[in-house]
Amino acid sequence: MTADIRTAGAASHAAEGWHTINWKSAYRIVCRLQARIVKAIQEGRWGKVKALQYLLTHSFSGKALAIRRVTENQGKGTPGVDREIWDTPEKKATALQALRPRGYNPQPLRRVYIPKKNGKMRPLGIPICRSYCTSFQKGWGLSDGGPVPPSALSSFLRPIAATTSDESACASGR
């Protein structure tokens, strides 16, 4: 007689590789949470907004999409002040496990000067990958503390609210 050993609790994504992530499902989950946040804001249910924001910041899908946006954009090869680039699937998967909101102190920007057309130099600040991911999660209508004032959130989420009927427009403009 063999016993089937099962653990209780939520599913763990620790063993999941970067290429095995179901991106369609991740986009759907994030889009649905964004739509629920917009609806709760419109109804003035700020406790619900805070709870949904917590869900989105702590969800596997939200973290995975934030890392994907940072590592697959035009500036993906430019390291930040930590001189780190998440260019391999292993580094991305490790970052996914390490991306936690607590215990993170942002580092100063790396200052780089780029030439302008008139010959002068323009300063450019480059944050580290982790800062980018954290800011993308906040850009989805998320906050660290309590409920954000309605004017700040609604002005940011208005474009999302207009596109919630179009699933291709949710979660990172796709």
Backbone as CSV, one residue per row, in Angstrom:
resi,resn,N_x,N_y,N_z,CA_x,CA_y,CA_z,C_x,C_y,C_z
1,MET,0.837,-1.160,0.000,0.000,0.000,0.000,0.896,1.243,0.000
2,THR,0.706,2.103,-0.966,1.502,3.326,-1.050,0.651,4.508,-0.607
3,ALA,1.283,5.380,0.102,0.578,6.576,0.580,0.959,7.756,-0.301
4,ASP,-0.045,8.488,-0.693,0.178,9.680,-1.499,0.427,10.848,-0.552
5,ILE,1.636,11.395,-0.601,2.001,12.476,0.307,1.642,13.800,-0.356
6,ARG,0.827,14.576,0.316,0.429,15.887,-0.174,0.630,16.905,0.927
7,THR,0.993,18.090,0.528,1.155,19.158,1.501,-0.052,20.081,1.413
8,ALA,-0.379,20.641,2.534,-1.512,21.563,2.577,-1.040,22.975,2.273
9,GLY,-1.952,23.819,1.890,-1.624,25.217,1.663,-1.639,25.580,0.191
10,ALA,-1.190,26.788,-0.071,-1.191,27.309,-1.441,-0.114,26.624,-2.278
11,ALA,-0.330,26.640,-3.560,0.639,26.032,-4.470,1.925,26.834,-4.461
12,SER,3.048,26.138,-4.472,4.342,26.796,-4.478,4.861,26.874,-5.902
13,HIS,5.419,28.016,-6.240,5.993,28.184,-7.567,7.511,28.119,-7.508
14,ALA,8.067,27.630,-6.385,9.512,27.628,-6.193,10.223,26.772,-7.234
15,ALA,9.623,25.667,-7.634,10.283,24.763,-8.559,10.005,25.120,-10.021
16,GLU,9.208,26.139,-10.247,8.814,26.484,-11.605,9.905,27.288,-12.287
17,GLY,10.262,26.911,-13.501,11.268,27.626,-14.262,10.657,28.798,-15.007
18,TRP,11.532,29.667,-15.513,11.074,30.866,-16.201,10.302,30.528,-17.465
19,HIS,10.760,29.525,-18.210,10.117,29.186,-19.475,8.858,28.328,-19.310
20,THR,8.600,27.865,-18.109,7.405,27.040,-17.891,6.216,27.856,-17.393
21,ILE,6.406,29.164,-17.238,5.317,30.020,-16.764,4.272,30.156,-17.865
22,ASN,3.017,30.001,-17.497,1.911,30.176,-18.434,1.585,31.662,-18.500
23,TRP,2.145,32.357,-19.499,2.017,33.812,-19.578,0.599,34.252,-19.861
24,LYS,-0.123,33.499,-20.638,-1.509,33.859,-20.939,-2.338,33.877,-19.655
25,SER,-2.131,32.876,-18.830,-2.841,32.806,-17.555,-2.401,33.933,-16.624
26,ALA,-1.100,34.245,-16.618,-0.594,35.317,-15.759,-1.204,36.658,-16.166
27,TYR,-1.260,36.943,-17.473,-1.871,38.185,-17.949,-3.349,38.243,-17.556
28,ARG,-4.028,37.110,-17.666,-5.447,37.066,-17.335,-5.673,37.356,-15.848
29,ILE,-4.837,36.781,-14.996,-4.969,36.984,-13.553,-4.736,38.447,-13.190
30,VAL,-3.665,39.039,-13.733,-3.348,40.430,-13.427,-4.429,41.354,-13.977
31,CYS,-4.903,41.083,-15.173,-5.952,41.904,-15.774,-7.229,41.856,-14.930
32,ARG,-7.572,40.671,-14.458,-8.781,40.520,-13.646,-8.640,41.278,-12.316
33,LEU,-7.451,41.191,-11.690,-7.237,41.927,-10.448,-7.267,43.435,-10.685
34,GLN,-6.688,43.894,-11.800,-6.735,45.318,-12.119,-8.177,45.784,-12.304
35,ALA,-8.967,44.993,-12.990,-10.365,45.359,-13.211,-11.129,45.405,-11.886
36,ARG,-10.844,44.473,-10.975,-11.500,44.472,-9.676,-11.090,45.686,-8.850
37,ILE,-9.813,46.103,-8.973,-9.352,47.294,-8.254,-10.089,48.526,-8.774
38,VAL,-10.198,48.645,-10.086,-10.891,49.790,-10.689,-12.345,49.826,-10.228
39,LYS,-13.004,48.678,-10.224,-14.407,48.624,-9.816,-14.573,49.014,-8.350
40,ALA,-13.651,48.550,-7.493,-13.719,48.888,-6.069,-13.481,50.384,-5.849
41,ILE,-12.595,50.981,-6.654,-12.351,52.426,-6.548,-13.602,53.193,-6.952
42,GLN,-14.225,52.778,-8.035,-15.426,53.459,-8.498,-16.554,53.363,-7.482
43,GLU,-16.607,52.268,-6.739,-17.634,52.090,-5.720,-17.241,52.720,-4.389
44,GLY,-15.995,53.189,-4.271,-15.533,53.804,-3.036,-15.260,52.825,-1.924
45,ARG,-14.990,51.575,-2.254,-14.723,50.539,-1.253,-13.215,50.450,-1.023
46,TRP,-12.686,51.340,-0.170,-11.246,51.470,-0.012,-10.623,50.299,0.722
47,GLY,-11.347,49.642,1.590,-10.831,48.432,2.230,-10.623,47.330,1.201
48,LYS,-11.566,47.205,0.285,-11.468,46.224,-0.794,-10.294,46.564,-1.715
49,VAL,-10.122,47.867,-1.986,-9.003,48.305,-2.837,-7.687,47.886,-2.214
50,LYS,-7.541,48.133,-0.926,-6.296,47.787,-0.238,-6.048,46.279,-0.260
51,ALA,-7.100,45.499,-0.048,-6.965,44.040,-0.059,-6.569,43.534,-1.444
52,LEU,-7.187,44.095,-2.485,-6.858,43.674,-3.849,-5.450,44.111,-4.247
53,GLN,-5.023,45.279,-3.776,-3.659,45.725,-4.041,-2.655,44.767,-3.403
54,TYR,-2.956,44.334,-2.190,-2.093,43.376,-1.517,-2.018,42.080,-2.310
55,LEU,-3.173,41.619,-2.781,-3.190,40.393,-3.585,-2.316,40.518,-4.831
56,LEU,-2.416,41.652,-5.502,-1.669,41.841,-6.741,-0.168,41.955,-6.490
57,THR,0.234,42.661,-5.439,1.666,42.800,-5.173,2.292,41.499,-4.702
58,HIS,1.522,40.655,-4.075,2.069,39.409,-3.553,1.801,38.216,-4.469
59,SER,1.106,38.430,-5.558,0.786,37.310,-6.435,1.985,36.926,-7.297
60,PHE,2.086,35.669,-7.595,3.139,35.159,-8.461,3.038,35.795,-9.840
61,SER,1.833,35.927,-10.352,1.632,36.493,-11.692,2.060,37.946,-11.759
62,GLY,1.729,38.724,-10.741,2.115,40.130,-10.720,3.626,40.304,-10.714
63,LYS,4.305,39.506,-9.903,5.766,39.569,-9.848,6.384,39.119,-11.163
64,ALA,5.866,38.038,-11.722,6.413,37.514,-12.971,6.262,38.518,-14.107
65,LEU,5.105,39.165,-14.196,4.899,40.152,-15.262,5.761,41.393,-15.055
66,ALA,5.974,41.788,-13.803,6.845,42.938,-13.540,8.268,42.628,-13.989
67,ILE,8.754,41.441,-13.677,10.102,41.045,-14.088,10.177,40.925,-15.599
68,ARG,9.146,40.404,-16.210,9.146,40.262,-17.669,9.210,41.620,-18.359
69,ARG,8.456,42.596,-17.844,8.481,43.933,-18.441,9.860,44.570,-18.313
70,VAL,10.528,44.343,-17.192,11.847,44.935,-16.970,12.901,44.259,-17.833
71,THR,12.822,42.957,-17.983,13.881,42.220,-18.661,13.671,42.055,-20.156
72,GLU,12.543,42.474,-20.674,12.303,42.322,-22.104,11.940,43.652,-22.762
73,ASN,12.526,44.744,-22.249,12.283,46.047,-22.869,13.548,46.511,-23.582
74,GLN,13.525,47.707,-24.116,14.641,48.205,-24.914,15.907,48.392,-24.070
75,GLY,15.787,48.740,-22.814,16.953,48.975,-21.963,17.376,47.769,-21.157
76,LYS,17.008,46.584,-21.589,17.279,45.376,-20.805,18.763,45.075,-20.628
77,GLY,19.610,45.580,-21.502,21.035,45.283,-21.401,21.819,46.297,-20.603
78,THR,21.168,47.317,-20.069,21.852,48.359,-19.308,21.763,48.052,-17.824
79,PRO,22.906,47.808,-17.174,22.858,47.513,-15.745,22.636,48.784,-14.930
80,GLY,22.080,48.609,-13.751,21.868,49.725,-12.846,23.058,49.902,-11.939
81,VAL,22.844,50.539,-10.795,23.921,50.833,-9.860,24.503,49.538,-9.265
82,ASP,23.741,48.470,-9.253,24.229,47.203,-8.718,25.008,46.394,-9.762
83,ARG,25.103,46.901,-10.989,25.824,46.265,-12.106,25.299,44.867,-12.416
84,GLU,24.019,44.660,-12.189,23.409,43.346,-12.391,22.416,43.405,-13.545
85,ILE,22.447,42.388,-14.383,21.500,42.266,-15.489,20.837,40.899,-15.367
86,TRP,19.512,40.890,-15.428,18.787,39.620,-15.393,18.583,39.175,-16.830
87,ASP,19.596,38.499,-17.383,19.546,38.137,-18.792,19.338,36.646,-19.040
88,THR,19.458,35.828,-18.029,19.248,34.391,-18.220,17.966,33.966,-17.506
89,PRO,17.346,32.885,-17.962,16.139,32.396,-17.284,16.379,32.054,-15.816
90,GLU,17.588,31.586,-15.496,17.898,31.240,-14.105,17.916,32.486,-13.225
91,LYS,18.504,33.573,-13.738,18.546,34.817,-12.970,17.141,35.391,-12.796
92,LYS,16.314,35.272,-13.830,14.943,35.773,-13.744,14.141,34.975,-12.721
93,ALA,14.317,33.655,-12.721,13.602,32.806,-11.764,14.072,33.088,-10.334
94,THR,15.371,33.316,-10.169,15.897,33.653,-8.844,15.342,34.989,-8.379
95,ALA,15.286,35.955,-9.289,14.736,37.270,-8.948,13.267,37.158,-8.574
96,LEU,12.550,36.270,-9.241,11.128,36.072,-8.952,10.929,35.577,-7.529
97,GLN,11.807,34.712,-7.083,11.706,34.200,-5.719,12.165,35.236,-4.693
98,ALA,13.102,36.105,-5.086,13.671,37.075,-4.146,12.882,38.380,-4.079
99,LEU,11.951,38.593,-5.007,11.218,39.858,-5.065,10.158,39.878,-3.968
100,ARG,10.508,40.535,-2.875,9.617,40.661,-1.743,9.533,42.134,-1.360
101,PRO,8.342,42.602,-0.968,8.214,44.029,-0.653,8.912,44.442,0.642
102,ARG,9.041,43.538,1.599,9.665,43.896,2.867,11.177,43.721,2.789
103,GLY,11.866,44.540,3.546,13.307,44.417,3.632,14.050,44.971,2.431
104,TYR,13.375,45.720,1.587,14.027,46.285,0.409,14.225,47.777,0.592
105,ASN,15.459,48.219,0.483,15.772,49.638,0.525,16.326,50.028,-0.837
106,PRO,15.665,50.923,-1.538,16.149,51.291,-2.865,17.513,51.961,-2.801
107,GLN,18.340,51.656,-3.776,19.653,52.262,-3.867,19.570,53.509,-4.743
108,PRO,20.555,54.399,-4.619,20.522,55.586,-5.470,20.682,55.210,-6.940
109,LEU,20.237,56.110,-7.798,20.338,55.871,-9.230,21.786,55.935,-9.688
110,ARG,22.078,55.194,-10.734,23.382,55.293,-11.370,23.297,56.421,-12.380
111,ARG,24.164,57.409,-12.272,24.123,58.580,-13.138,25.031,58.348,-14.346
112,VAL,24.427,58.440,-15.518,25.145,58.297,-16.781,24.834,59.525,-17.618
113,TYR,25.815,60.004,-18.338,25.603,61.164,-19.200,25.567,60.717,-20.650
114,ILE,24.507,61.105,-21.348,24.352,60.730,-22.747,24.400,61.986,-23.605
115,PRO,24.963,61.895,-24.817,25.086,63.093,-25.658,23.746,63.521,-26.244
116,LYS,23.589,64.846,-26.333,22.422,65.423,-26.979,22.799,65.840,-28.401
117,LYS,21.813,66.224,-29.197,22.062,66.615,-30.583,22.953,67.855,-30.684
118,ASN,22.831,68.763,-29.708,23.607,69.999,-29.768,25.019,69.854,-29.214
119,GLY,25.437,68.646,-28.876,26.795,68.396,-28.396,26.933,68.380,-26.887
120,LYS,25.938,68.880,-26.165,25.993,68.864,-24.707,25.644,67.475,-24.197
121,MET,25.854,67.265,-22.896,25.564,65.980,-22.281,24.327,66.106,-21.388
122,ARG,23.471,65.077,-21.416,22.261,65.051,-20.605,22.386,63.955,-19.565
123,PRO,22.109,64.249,-18.282,22.197,63.206,-17.254,21.021,62.234,-17.350
124,LEU,21.315,60.987,-17.096,20.294,59.940,-17.113,20.475,59.080,-15.873
125,GLY,19.407,58.895,-15.110,19.465,58.057,-13.917,18.947,56.665,-14.214
126,ILE,19.732,55.643,-13.880,19.354,54.266,-14.161,19.212,53.518,-12.839
127,PRO,17.999,53.075,-12.485,17.828,52.302,-11.250,18.206,50.840,-11.472
128,ILE,18.213,50.080,-10.379,18.520,48.656,-10.496,17.258,47.904,-10.904
129,CYS,17.418,46.659,-11.360,16.293,45.855,-11.840,15.201,45.726,-10.785
130,ARG,15.591,45.518,-9.547,14.603,45.312,-8.493,13.756,46.566,-8.303
131,SER,14.390,47.746,-8.426,13.629,48.987,-8.315,12.614,49.101,-9.436
132,TYR,13.026,48.713,-10.649,12.099,48.733,-11.775,10.884,47.849,-11.493
133,CYS,11.131,46.628,-11.040,10.029,45.696,-10.789,9.093,46.234,-9.722
134,THR,9.671,46.801,-8.662,8.851,47.360,-7.600,8.016,48.523,-8.127
135,SER,8.624,49.362,-8.989,7.870,50.495,-9.516,6.794,50.041,-10.496
136,PHE,7.034,48.961,-11.253,6.002,48.463,-12.147,4.827,47.917,-11.348
137,GLN,5.109,47.244,-10.239,4.013,46.757,-9.415,3.216,47.925,-8.860
138,LYS,3.895,48.997,-8.451,3.186,50.166,-7.939,2.449,50.868,-9.065
139,GLY,2.993,50.807,-10.266,2.356,51.439,-11.406,1.055,50.771,-11.791
140,TRP,0.839,49.561,-11.327,-0.410,48.865,-11.622,-1.503,49.269,-10.644
141,GLY,-1.273,50.328,-9.872,-2.300,50.800,-8.944,-2.072,50.280,-7.549
142,LEU,-0.818,50.017,-7.218,-0.513,49.425,-5.931,0.177,50.438,-5.053
143,SER,0.046,50.281,-3.752,0.700,51.190,-2.825,1.293,50.397,-1.682
144,ASP,2.235,51.017,-0.967,2.856,50.362,0.187,1.956,50.412,1.409
145,GLY,1.367,51.554,1.648,0.615,51.735,2.881,-0.869,51.555,2.697
146,GLY,-1.581,52.398,3.381,-3.034,52.330,3.362,-3.613,52.790,2.042
147,PRO,-4.898,53.007,2.026,-5.549,53.425,0.787,-4.978,54.735,0.267
148,VAL,-4.791,54.801,-1.010,-4.272,55.991,-1.660,-5.440,56.949,-1.868
149,PRO,-5.196,58.250,-1.810,-6.298,59.183,-2.029,-6.986,58.927,-3.362
150,PRO,-8.302,59.065,-3.413,-9.036,58.758,-4.638,-8.535,59.518,-5.848
151,SER,-8.119,60.757,-5.674,-7.675,61.542,-6.833,-6.415,60.948,-7.439
152,ALA,-5.480,60.492,-6.616,-4.229,59.941,-7.129,-4.464,58.614,-7.844
153,LEU,-5.244,57.743,-7.228,-5.475,56.429,-7.828,-6.359,56.503,-9.053
154,SER,-7.411,57.276,-8.968,-8.345,57.283,-10.092,-7.725,57.919,-11.316
155,SER,-6.847,58.908,-11.135,-6.206,59.519,-12.300,-5.265,58.534,-12.967
156,PHE,-4.628,57.666,-12.162,-3.749,56.665,-12.751,-4.538,55.526,-13.384
157,LEU,-5.602,55.107,-12.728,-6.335,53.928,-13.176,-7.422,54.228,-14.199
158,ARG,-7.659,55.489,-14.497,-8.690,55.833,-15.475,-8.438,55.165,-16.831
159,PRO,-7.187,55.187,-17.365,-6.953,54.494,-18.636,-7.199,52.990,-18.533
160,ILE,-6.872,52.408,-17.373,-7.110,50.971,-17.193,-8.601,50.700,-17.172
161,ALA,-9.353,51.566,-16.510,-10.801,51.383,-16.431,-11.427,51.461,-17.818
162,ALA,-10.872,52.313,-18.660,-11.420,52.458,-20.006,-11.135,51.243,-20.870
163,THR,-10.098,50.475,-20.504,-9.712,49.345,-21.343,-10.028,47.992,-20.724
164,THR,-10.730,47.959,-19.590,-10.985,46.672,-18.950,-11.874,45.776,-19.793
165,SER,-12.647,46.339,-20.704,-13.451,45.488,-21.571,-12.596,44.858,-22.665
166,ASP,-11.419,45.415,-22.901,-10.501,44.894,-23.900,-9.367,44.171,-23.195
167,GLU,-9.408,42.841,-23.156,-8.411,42.083,-22.406,-7.009,42.267,-22.942
168,SER,-6.862,42.614,-24.211,-5.537,42.775,-24.773,-4.857,44.027,-24.246
169,ALA,-5.593,44.942,-23.640,-5.019,46.193,-23.156,-4.618,46.116,-21.686
170,CYS,-4.957,45.066,-20.998,-4.656,44.954,-19.593,-3.226,44.463,-19.375
171,ALA,-2.732,44.689,-18.197,-1.450,44.175,-17.739,-0.328,44.500,-18.706
172,SER,0.168,45.676,-18.606,1.337,46.153,-19.344,1.013,46.584,-20.757
173,GLY,-0.183,47.002,-21.009,-0.512,47.591,-22.292,-0.601,46.635,-23.455
174,ARG,-0.793,45.360,-23.176,-0.907,44.392,-24.258,-2.341,44.057,-24.516
